[in-house]
Each structure stands twice: as C-alpha cells, then as structure tokens.
C-alpha cells in the first residue's frame, strides 16, 4: 500500500501524468477497500486463513513487480490502472486473514497489545514501504524498488509458517452466510445511531485524501525526492502511530463524537494553514507531519465510533461493512483533490478540502444535538 500511495504517485507525476490523472488512478485503487466486507465471508468459509494469506501476499508481490515493468506512459495508462487496482485488492485481502488469525490465536489478555502492534505495523509499513520505494526508485530505478520491497514482503510473510492454521467452519455455507449478512445489513440501518454513523462515515470529514497526493504535489513546495521519501514515508508512519494512540485516549476521555469531529477539524486546520503559508519545503514537511498526526487521531476515533455503533451481535459483519463505507469519501475526495489541483492549484485544493470538511462537521454537530435531544444517540442493544 505504501508503494501504491507514496512511490507510484510521485513517479507518475514525474513521468508526465497530471495530478488529476494520478489522483484518478489512486482513487480507483482505494476503491478496492470498499469490497472488503464482501470478501470476509469468502475468506472465512473457503480456504484456510494461512492459505488466503499466502495467496494475497504472492499476488501483492507479483502486482508490484508488474507495476515496475509497465511503461509509465499515457498509452499504457489503462494497463497500469488495472494492475494497480489488482495490487490494492491483494493488499486488502492480506488484512482479512490476519484479523481472523488474531481473533483465533491470540490469548484474550493479549489482544489489546496485538491490536496495537497490528496498527503500528499497518501505518509503519505503509510509511516505510512507500518511503523506501521512493528512495530506491529515485536513486536507482523502479525495478530495484520493486525487487527490494517484494523480497522484504516475502521475508516478513515467512512468520506465517510459525502460526497454527485456522480452517473454515464446514457447517456453514457461503451463500447462506451472504444472505444472512444481507438481512443483518437491512436490520442495521433501521437503528438511528447506526444510520447516523453510516451517514457520518460517508461524509468528507478528515478523509486523509491529501495523503494519497503528497508525493505527487511535493514539487509545488520545491521539495526534493529524498525529503519526500523521508517525510511521507518513515516520519509520517511514526507520527500517525502516535496520533492513533492519542486518538484512542481522547475518545475514552471526551467521547467518540468529540474525538472524530475534533480530528476532522485538526486535519482541516492543517490544510488551511498550508494553503496560506509560503510554498517552501519547511511548510511541506511541517504540514505533512501535522496532517499525519491528525489522520492518526481520526483513525482511532473512526474505529471507536464504529465499535460504539455495532454493539456485540454480528459484530464482525457490521464492523466490516462500516469500515468499508469509511473508504467511500477517501475515493471521491482523492479524485476531487486531483481535479482541484489541476483546475486551480495546490492552495485551492487544500482550502477546498478544508472548507468541505468544516461544512460537514457543522452539519454533524447539528444532527448530534438533535439526536441527543430525542435520546436516540445511544449504543444499540446487543
């Protein structure tokens, strides 16, 4: 995912692709996350989790290598987009068996720590993979970047050999489980708090869309490739992880809505400050890292809001669905940011993202107050 959201956008814009075209490719790749909830029953009810994990890692590696040998030209844009989309489907498919293995193989008193390491690995991996890929591609070539990242991915995946496999439940069938999931979704949207959360997650609040384009528009701040690799890679990964830990504390201390909407306001504030500041490297570095921290806050609040809404009954299905819906605004705002940049400039893009976010935050505050007044903003019964 780091190669796809950090390395590739930078290389595309430096190969003649417009920011809007690059954003379109990235947005299409991000849309792979929307179907994660539908893939859940498939991984649970067909092959074992270790087999699905192995398949997903292999497809991810193959797709990275194919991206490295595909010409970065407008004539090859369709093929490039297809391979990119497949790479993101594979990357999402890696996450599902990992979650299942954690649920089955981690002792109850260690699951909190396991979840923390999982999130740190997720955010840190995106940062390290993207930053390392960009550094290797700009200092050597893209094939070298792909080979190194593929080797690291395979070596990291070898740990799966030490874990006892989890086989699917033979008494359950895929079709019946999918039908059950559909019924559960229909029941879910009748609950006011869940309906509100669904609407909230589809709103363009703290989407982090600019993260997908930081490397593509870095030249506007006169930032060189090494700085981009360091800031959008390793440093952003570390800062995001800190944001996640802080966001969890805020959600417990002041509530889910304060945490979620507050994080959205922080992201909007950062982009507004960047938009009115000089187009210099120090602004880029500070802004990207502050944005990463805000996005970390929002990621923690995002999970907290979902856990509040779903209760315990059929929690896996509900969580998968709501987390998938949370990727919808990432897709359309990434495409919008690219369009705004090419039609106007980076300043307008950042101001527009901030303005849209603040506008929807105000709408949410009004809705939350009305739901509270009617005592409908309560956790669903299990």
N, C-alpha and C positions, 0 to 999 in steps of 0.2 A: 504493500500500500504506500510506503514511503517513496519507493521508486516511481510509483504512478502519480503521486500528488506533489512531489518536490522535484525529482530529477527530470521527469518527462516534460512537464510544463516549461521549464527553463530551456530545455533543448528544442522544444517545438517553436517557441517564440524566437529563438536564435537561429532557426532554420527557415524563417520566412513566414511562419504561421502567425496570423493576427491573434491578439489576446482573446477576442470573441470566439474565434475558431477553436483555439486551445481550450477555452472555457467550456465550449460545447462538447468536446471530446471528454474532458474531465467530468462534466456533469453526467454524461451518459454512463461513464464508468461508475460514478457514485450511485446511479440508479440501481445498480446490481444489489445494493443493500436493501432495497425495497422488497425484494422477494425472499429475504432471509426467513421470514415466518413460515412461508410455504415449504421451504426446504427442511424445516425442523422435523416434521413427521417422516420425511423420506429418510433422513439420516438415522432416526430413532428406530424405524421399522423395517429396514432392509439390511444392508451390510453392517458389520460390527463397527464400532466407533474408531478403532485403530485403522481399519481398512479405509474408512472415509477420510480420516486424517491423512493417511499416506497418499491417497488419490489426489486430495486437494493440494498437498504440498508439491507433488510431482507436476500437476497441471500448472500451478503457480510458477514453478521454475521454468517449465517449457515455455510458458507465455512470456516471461521476462526475456528469455533468450530470443524468442521470435520477434519481440519488440526491438531488440538490439540489432537485428539484421534486416528489419523492414525499413525501406527508404523513407526518410523524413521529408517527403515532398507532397505537394498538393495532389499529384496523380496517385500517390499511394495512401491518401488520407482515409479512404474507405476501409482498406485492409488494416491499416493502423488502428482505426477506431474499433473494428471487430475484435482484433487481438487484445486491445486494451480492455474492452468490455469483458472478454473471457477471463482475463487476468484478475479482474475485480470480482467476478463470480467465484473464481477459485479462492481468492483471498478471503471472501466472506464464508465460503464453505469450510475453510480451516477453523473458523471460530466455533462452529456448531459442535463438532465432536469434542473440542477442548472443553466447552461448557458442560457437556454430558459426562466426560471423564471426571471433571472436577466434582460434579454432583454425586457421582457414584464412588469415587475412590479417595476423596479427601475426608478425613475424620471431621465430625461436626464441630469440634472445638478448634479446628484449624482452618475452617472455610473462610473466615474473615481475612486471615493473613494470605490465604491462597488468592482470594479476590483482589487484595491489594497488589500482590505480585503480578497477577494477571493484567491488571490495568496499567501498572508500571511497564510491564513488558509490551503491552499494546502501544501505548503512547511513545515509550522509549524506542521501540522497534521501528515505528514509523519515522521518528526523527533520525535515528542512527542510519536506517536503511536509505532514507531519502538524501541525507547529508553525505553519506559515504558514496552513494551512487553518483551524485552530482560532482563531487570532488574527483572521483575516478574518471568520469566521463569528460570533464574539462581538462584534466591533467594528462590523461592517456587517451582513451576512446570509449565509446559507449559499450562496445563488446566487452572490454575489460571490466567495466562496471557490472554488466550483466553476469559475467562469469564469476566474479567475486561474490556478488550478492546471492547468486544461485548456490554456490558452494557453501556459504555461511548458512543459508536456509536449510540445505540438506543436512549439514552437520548438526544444526540446532534441533532438527526433527528426529535425529537418531535417539533422543531421550525417550521417544515413544516405545522403544524396544524394552525399556525397563518397567513399563506400566502394564498391569494386568488388563486385558481387553474387556470391553463391555459389549455384550451381544444383545441384539434386539429381542423384544418380547414376542414370542411366537404366537401367543394367544390373541394378539392384536393385529388388525389388518389395515393397510394403508388407506384404502377407500373409506372404510368406516371411520377411521380417525380423522380424515379430512372432512367428512360430513359432520362429525362431532365438532370439529373446530369451527366450521361454518355456523352451526347452531349457537355455539358459545359466543361468537362474534356478534350475532344478531341480538342475543340476550344482553351482551355487554353494553351496547350503545343505548339501551333503554335506561341505564343508570346515569343520572345527571352528572355526577362527578367524573365518571369515565368519559362521557360525551364531551364534557368541557376539556378534559385532558387531551382527548383526540384532536379537538379543535386547536388547543394550545400548541401541541407538538407540530401541527401543520403550519403554524404561523412563522413568519420570518423573524424570529427573535433569537439573537445570538447564534445564528446558524453556523458561524465559522467559515462561511463561503470564501472569504478573502484568503483563508489559509491555503486553499487549493490554487491560488493565483499569486501568492507572494513571490515565488521564484520567477514567475512569468513576467511580472511587472517591476522587478528589482532595478532594472536599468533606469527607470524613471527617477530613482533616488541616487543614481550614479554609484550603485553598489556592485562590487566585483563578485565573481563566481565563488571565490573562497569564503568571503563573508556570508554570502547567501547560503552556502552549504553548511557553515557553522551555525548560523542563526536559525534558519528554518529546519535544520536537522537536529544535532545534539542538544543545543541550548533550548530550543522550543520543546523538545521532548521532556527535558528535565523540568522546565518551568511549568509545563502543562500538568505533569505529575504532581507538583506542589499545589497547583490550582485545584486539582481533584481532591487532594487531602483536605485542603482548606474549605472547599465547597461542601464536603460531607459534614464538617464541623458546623458550618453556617446553617445547613439545612436542619440539623438536630437542635441547634440553639435558637434560631429565629423562625423556623418553619420553611416548608417547601416552596411556597409561593414567593416569599421574600428572597430566598436563595436563587430561584430560577429567574425571576424578573430582574433582580438586582444584578445577576451575572450578565443578563442581556444588556442592561444599562451600561455596565462597565465596558463591554465589547463596543457598544455604540459610542461611548465617550472616547475610547482609544482611537477609533477610526475618524471621529470628528477632529481630534487633536492632530492626528497625522495629516488630515486633509488641509488644515490651515497652517501647518508648520512648513519650514523650508524643505525642499526636495534634496535632502542631504543624507549621506549614509548613516549618520548617528540617529537621525529621526527614524529611518527604516529599522535599524537594529532595536531601538527602544520600543518602537511601535509594535513590531512583530512579536517581541517577547511579552509585552504587556497584553497584547491580544491573545497570545498563547495561554497566559495565566487566566485571563477572563474566560477563555474557552474551557480550560480545566475546571474552573468553578462551575460553569454551566453543565459540563458533562456529569459531574457529581449530582447536581441538582436535578438534571434530566432523569437519572436513574432513581433518585429519591422520589420524584413526582410520580413516576410510573409505579414504583413499589407501593406508594400510598394508595394509588387508584385501583390496583388489581386485587388487593386482598390476598387470600390464600387459595381459593378454589380455582382450579385450572390455571394456576399462576403462570406456568411455562408458556401456554398458548397466548395468554393475554400479554405477557411481557414481550414475547417475540413479535406480536402484532404491533404493539405500541412503539417498540423500539424501531421497527421498520418504518412506521409512519413518520418518526422523527427525522428520517433521511429525506423526506419529500422536500422540505424547504431548502436543504443543502443543495439539492439538484437544481431547483429553479432559481435560487439566488446565485449559484455559481454561474449559470448561464446569463443571468441578468447582469452580474458584475462585469462579465466579459463584454457584453453589449455596451454597457455604460462606459467602460474604459475606451472602447474603440469609437464610440459616437462622440464622446467628450474628452475625458482624461482621467487620470488616477484620482485626482482630487474629487471630481464629481462622483466617481464610483464609490469612494469611501463615504462621502456625505450622503449619497443616496441610500447606501446600505444602513447607515446610522439613522437617518430620518425615518425610513420604513420601519426599522426595529423599534424605535421610540414610539412611533404612532401605534403600533400593535400592542406594545406594553401598556400604553394608556387605556386601550380598549379592554385589555385583560383585567386591569385594576378595577374598571367599572363593573365587569362581569363578576369578578370575585366578590366584590362588595355586595352585589345583588344576590348572589348565591348564598353568601353568609347570612344576609338578612332573612332569607327564606329557609335557612338551616338545611341547605342542600349540599353544602361543601363538606360532607362527612365521608369517612372511609367506608366503602361498600362492605356489607356483611359477608362473611365467608360462606 
